[in-house]
Amino acid sequence: LAKTTQPISMDSYEGQEVNITCSHNNIATNDYITWYQQFPSQGPRFIIQGYKTKVTNEVASLFIPADRKSSTLSLPRVSLSDTAVYYCLVGDNNDMRFGAGTRLTVKP
Amino acid sequence: SAVISQKPSRDICQRGTSLTIQCQVDSQVTMMFWYRQQPGQSLTLIATANQGSEATYESGFVIDKFPISRPNLTFSTLTVSNLSPEDSSIYLCSVRQGISDGYTFGSGTRLTVV
């Protein structure tokens, strides 16, 4: 399984764009890249998933370079309610292992 | 997406006893997953439960300590047996959605062992 590396924490301010990068040097051909968000006392919530290039939904964008050894979750114009832990997972959707995650704190 | 009802949401148990956690899904799913999340930590996969077969446990987790039932395609239970304070944690169940839709998680069960 591809191991993922993310920053432990990040700080931002309301209205800014936040980019969280995840490294996954050993990603396999069949692996997808998936990001989850977790608030305190809740289960993780699916944000976005991609395989290559760029994926965008109503919540975020996911940028994946051609070599797929890293990915970047982009959150546009964050608000205080985006304060959470963000997890990057790499796998074939049959085996989801969580890394340490990035604790994002959005300040007013 | 699937909706998962997980019970109980929290419990306080005496050491040496057991707690059974239930997860009910509003749609049929092949695979259900059980995770543990210790305070301030990430999630650790305990086991994968397929209907009609034995659960597959991850390294460090054994069936005697964490027996799992999967009687049908919408329901599963995880029992944490012979409780000790080290078992105090949040336990979550999860199901896989479509190929590109990731996983849905229950709201978790916060277990405190005293």
Interface residues (C-beta under 8 A of the other chain):
Chain A: Y32 T34 Y36 S41 Q42 G43 P44 R45 F46 Q49 Y87 N93 N94 M96 R97 F98 G99 A100 G101
Chain B: S1 M31 F33 Y35 S42 L43 T44 L45 L92 S94 R96 Q97 I99 S100 D101 G102 Y103 T104 F105 G106 S107 G108 R110
